[in-house]
Amino acid sequence: MSKHHARIIPAERQKSRLEKKHAQLAERIEALDGRRSLTPSEELELQQLKKQKLWAKDALQDVG
C-alpha cells in the first residue's frame, strides 16, 4: 500500500467523529460567547472555531 493511499473510514464512524467534533466546538464557542469581553486572541479563536464548526456541519451533511 502506498503512502498516498487514502484511509477509508466507514461512514458511521466518520459521522460519529464529526458529531463529536461539532459538539466540542459548540461547547467552546458557547463558553467564549458567554464572556463579557474577549481578548484579541480569544476573538480570533472564536472566529476560527465558528469556521471549524461550520466545516464540521457541512461535512456531516456530506456523510449523510
Residue pairs with C-beta under 8 A, 6 or more apart in sequence:
9 17
11 63
11 64
14 63
15 60
15 63
15 64
18 56
18 59
18 60
18 63
19 60
21 52
21 56
22 53
22 56
22 57
22 60
25 49
25 52
25 53
25 56
26 53
28 49
29 46
29 49
29 50
29 53
32 38
32 42
32 45
32 46
32 49
33 46
35 42
38 46
